[in-house]
Amino acid sequence: MNAKLFFHKLARYISCALKYAAAAAVAPFVRRKEKYTDLWLIAERGIDARDNGYYLFKYITEHHKEINIAYVISKDSPDREAVKKLGRVIDYAGFEHFISLIVSKVKISTHIMGFTPYIDFFVRADKMGLVKGKKIFLQHGIIKDNLTYLYNDNVNIDLFVCSAKPEYEYISNNYGYPPGVVQMLGLCRYDDLYKIQSPSKKILLMPTWRYNLTGADKKTFMESRYYKTFSHLLKSEKLQELLEKFDYELLFYPHMEMQKFIDCFESEGRVKIKSFKDCTVQELLINSDVLITDFSSVFFDYAYMEKPMIFYQFDEADFRKQHYGQGYFTYKTDAFGKVVFEENDVFTELKEILERGAKVSGEYLDRINGFFTLRDKSNSERNFNAIKEILEVKI
């Protein structure tokens, strides 16, 4: 870590510590106010409302008005107005956020400490026992890799939501949580995946991020294999020919961590670049016919809707060394679409998918049905009931 980054991080730590201490001093005088009584605090990353946090908040505000719940979101978030229409919001990183963090009896997020004003600081504070209340991990997706930072030794969680039997068994057997913490309830956002549209004539290219590019500047990013690979694919004449032949568009939406480099990519013809402000991931998944990804867990959402996909894993060895270690999911035997390593093979498989009307082949459909044993529109309800049960347990 360079000196500038170190001092910036130190300044944020000190600022958080001072505000949290001040909020702790004020909390005893305000905790009995109506807006803080039995408060449920919910968020995603503090800047968005597009994931399981939003869908659980929507369910609770519509079906359980007796619950005092507030959603944490930044003032400039493009999703803020959608949340305000549902219920109470708290300004991300404002002083009310710090007070609510102290007095709330349950804290809910799609990310570890995502309900806090600064994740890095509060992960450390939580290890010191300074973050009270029940902590609910809704998850951002289905876990398939060995994520050691989510082991019980590293975080304090009272409910760890899973959505598929292999995932549930893997986490229960390997992550070290006591009985009852890991539960198979389903991702809240899956309740909306039943709103499947008619064919859209759109292909979605959505790769995940790369750990080795964290903190990279624009020059470094554009020299990376990641950038060169996807930039070349987007500009390919073969791609344009396929899109023309089948009358399709391709939408490119890089991972949130890569969105800061989105202006490095060029769109032309039937290729469109999509940013975080343009649309939600859920909208893109529902309103497209074919997914091309690499290792992104969004493919589980696509499989849930029984749509075809291609895995373009051009840097598989490096990904396993630098990003996430292998978990229970092996692409060679478990993937819900063909795994390829060369650009030409992407186009060959895409052509075959489009020729059969963008339908999932039987082999992959069997894998999907074997993986998802829990498929209905009651995911948010199950998550809510599980949280209620945890709060009712006497310690």
N, C-alpha and C positions, 0 to 999 in steps of 0.2 A: 504494500500500500504506500503510495507516495505521500509526501508531507502535507500537501494541500488537501488531499482526500482524508487523511488522518485527522487534521485539525477541524475540518468540516464535520466529520462524524463526531468528534469529541464535543464540539459546540452543540450539536443536536442532543447528545447524551445529557449534557449539563442543563440545557434548556428543558428537556423532558423531566429530569429529576427535580428541578426547581418547581415546575408547574404541578407535578404530581404531589410533591410535598405540600404545596399551597392548597391543592384540592383536598388533600387528606385533612388539613387543618379546618377547612370550611365544611366538609362533609357532615360532621356530627350536627351541625346547625340546620342543615337543609334536607337530610335524608327522610324526614317525615312529611315533607311536602308531597302533595298528590302526584306530581310528575316524576318523583323519584321512588315512590313506594312500590315495592315488589317489581322493580323495573327489569325488563328483558332488553338487553342491548344487542343489536344485530348489525352486521356489516359484511362487506366482501373484502375490499382492500381500502375502503375509505374514499375511493374516487369513482366507484362504479356501482351499478345495480342491474346486473344482467345475468346473474348466476343463481345458485341455489339459495343464497341469502335473500335475494329479491323475491324469489318464488315462495319461500317460507313466510316472509313478511307479508306478502300478498294474501296467502292462505289465512294467516292468523288475523290480520285486520279485517278480512271478510267474514270469517267463520267464528272467531273467538274475540269479540270486542271487549270481553272482560279482562283481557291481558293488557297490561301496561307495557307496551313495546315501542321502542324508538329505533330508527334506522340512522346509522352514522354515514354521512356522505359530504363531500366537499362542496363548497358554494358554487364552484365553477364546473362541476360535473355535468356532462350532457344528459345524465340520467336522473338528475335531481328532481325535476318537475314530475316525472313519472312516479317517483317515490312519494312526493308530497301529496299527490292525489289519493294515495292509499292511507297515509297516516303521518304520524309525527316524525320529523327529521331533526337530527342534531348535527351541527356544523363540525366537520372533521377537524381535529386538532384545536378546536376552540376550548375555552375553559370549562364550558358545560360538558364537553366530551370527557375531560379529565375527571370531573366530579362524578359523572355517570359511570365511568369505569370503576370508580371506587364503590359506589353505593348499589350498583346493579347486582341482582342475585344470580343472574345467568347471563353469560356472554357467548354470543353465537357468531361464527364466521365460516366462510369457505376456506380460509387460510389460517395457519397458526398465528394467533395474536393479531388477526386481521381487524379485530374490533378495537385496536389500540391506535393512538396517534403516531406511534413509531415502533414498528415491529421489532427491530434489532434490540432496542433498549428494553422493551417489555418482555421479550423472551428471557433476557438475563434477570430482570426484576422478578419474573414468575418463578425462576429457579430458586430465588431467595425467599419465596413465599410472600411476595409483596402484592400479588394480584389475587384478590379474593373472589369467591363466587364460583359457580359451576361453569365449566368451559366446554363448549360444544363445537366439534369439528365436523361441519357439514360436508366438507371436501369440495374440491374444485372439479374433480373428475373421478374416474375409476383408476385405482392404483394397479399398476402392472409390474413396476420395477422395484428394486430393493432400495427404498428411501430411508436410509439410516437416521436421518435427522428427525424422522417421525417415530422413532423407537420410544418406548415408555421412559427410558433413561434420560431422554433429551427434552421431552415436553410433558406438561401436565394436562391431561384431557379426561373429561368425565364421560364423554360420548364421542365415539369415533364411528362415523357412518360409512357403511359399505353398501354396494349395490349389486354384487354378483357373488355367487357361491365360491368360485375359485379365489376371488379377492378376499372375501371374508375368512376363508380357511387359512390363506397365506398370512394375513395380518394377525389373526388370532394365534397362530402357531409360532410366529417369528418375531413379532414386534414387542412382546413382553408385557402386554396389558392384562390387568386382572379380569376375571370373569365379569361380564355385563357391560364393559366399556365399549368393546367392539360389537356393533349390531348391524345386521343386514336390513336396512330400511328403504334403500333406494334414493337416488338423487332427486331433490325436490323439482328441479327443472325438467325432469323426465315426464312430469304430468302434462307438460305442454307439447311434448313430442308427438302426441296423437293428432295434432293439428297439421297433418301432412298435406301439402298442396299437390295440385296436379303437376305434371312434368313442367319444369321451368326452362329447359334448354340451357342450363347453366352447369358448368363444372367448377368445383371449388378446389383450389390449391391452397392448403393450409399446413405449412410445416411448423414444427415446434422450434424452440430457441436452442442455443448452444452455450454451455457454461463458459467455455473458453473465450467467448466474445463479450462476456459481462464486463462493462466498463470500457469497452473498445471505443476508439474515436472513429470518425467516418472513414478516414484513410485506411486504418487497420481493417475495418469491416469490409471495405471494397476489395481488399487484397485477400480476403478469406475464401476458402473453398466453398463455404456455405453460400456466400453472395454470388460467386462466379457460377456455381451450379444452377441456382434458381434464376439468375439473370439470363443465362444462356438458354434455359428452357423457355422462359417467357418470350424470348426473341426468335425462337426457332421457326423456320419456314414450315417444317413438318407439322408443328402445332397449328399454325394458321391454316394450313391445308385441311387438317382434320376438322377444325372448327367451321370452316367454310362448307366442307362436304356435308356435315351433319347439322349445320345451322345452329351451332352452339356458341356461347360466350364462355371465357374462362375468367373467374374471379380469383385474384391473388390476395390473400389476407395472412400476413405473417403474424407470428405469436406476439403477444403484448410486449415481451421483452425486446423484440426486434422492430417494433413499430417506430421507434425513434429513427430508424434508418430507412423508412419507407420511401423517402424521396430519392433514394439511391436507385430504385427500380424504375424502369420505363415501361409504359403501356403502349401498345399499338394494335391497330385493327380490332380484333375481337377479344383482346386481352384487357382486362380492367383491374386496376389496383384499388383495393379497398382499405380504408383506415378505421381505427377505433371509433372515430366520430361519425363515420358514414353509416354504420350498422352494427348490430350485435352478432356475436357468434351464433347464438340460437337462430336468428333470422337467416343467416347464411347457410346453416346446416339444414334447416327446414326447406328453404327455397333454392335448393340445388339438387341435381340428379346424380352426380358422381363426385366422389372425394378423392383427391390425390394428397397424401400426407407422407410423413417419414416415420416419426415415432410419437407424434402427438396423440394424447389420449382422447382427443375429440372423435377418434374413429369409433369409440364405444357408443357415442351418441348416434353416429351414423348407422352402426350395426343395429342398434335398438330400433331404428326406423326401417331396417331391412333394405338399405340402399348399398349399391356397389362401391368399392373403393380399391385404390392401388397404393402400395407402400413403396416409396422411392427412397431406399436406404443406401445412398451413395457413399456414406462415411460411417458405416456400421461399426467398424473396429474402433475408430476414434471416438465415436459417441459413447461406446461402452467404457472406454478408458477415462474420458474427460467429463462425461455427463452423469448418466445413471447406470448403476450396475444391473445385471440381469436379475429379474425376479421370477415369478412363477410362469409368466407369459412368454412363450417361445414363438416368435413369428413364423418360423418354418413349419410348425405343426398346429399353431393356434390361430394365426391371423385370419381375418374375415375377408381377405382379398389377396391378390397376388403380390408377392414381394419381389421387387426388381432392384438392380444396382446400376443400370445404365440407362441413359436418357432414351435411346432408341426403343428399349424394352417398355418404357413408360408409354410411348406412343403406340406400340404394338398392342399392348393390353387395353389401352383406352379405345382403340379402334374396335376391338372385339366386344367391349362392353357396350359401345354405342350401336354396334350392329345388332345386338340382341335387345335393343330398346332400353338400355340402362337398367337391366334387371340383375339381381344377384343370382349367381349360378348355384345349383343345388348343393355342391360340396360346402360352400361358404354359408349357405342358409342353415345347413345342419349344425355347423359350428356355432352360429349365432343362437339358435334355439337351445343348444346345450349349455351355453354360457349364461344366458339370461333366463333364470328360472322365476324371477320376480318381475312381472310386466303388467302394470295396471296404472290407474290414474290416482292412486292413493299414497304416493310417496310423501307428499307434504304432510298429510294426515298422520302417517306413521312416525315421521320425524317429530312432529308436535307432541304426539302422545308419549314418545320415548323421553322427551325433555321433561314433560309433566311428571312422569314416573320418577325420574332422577331427582327432581325438586321435592317430591313427596317422601323420599327416603329419609328416615331419621338417622342422624349421625350420633 
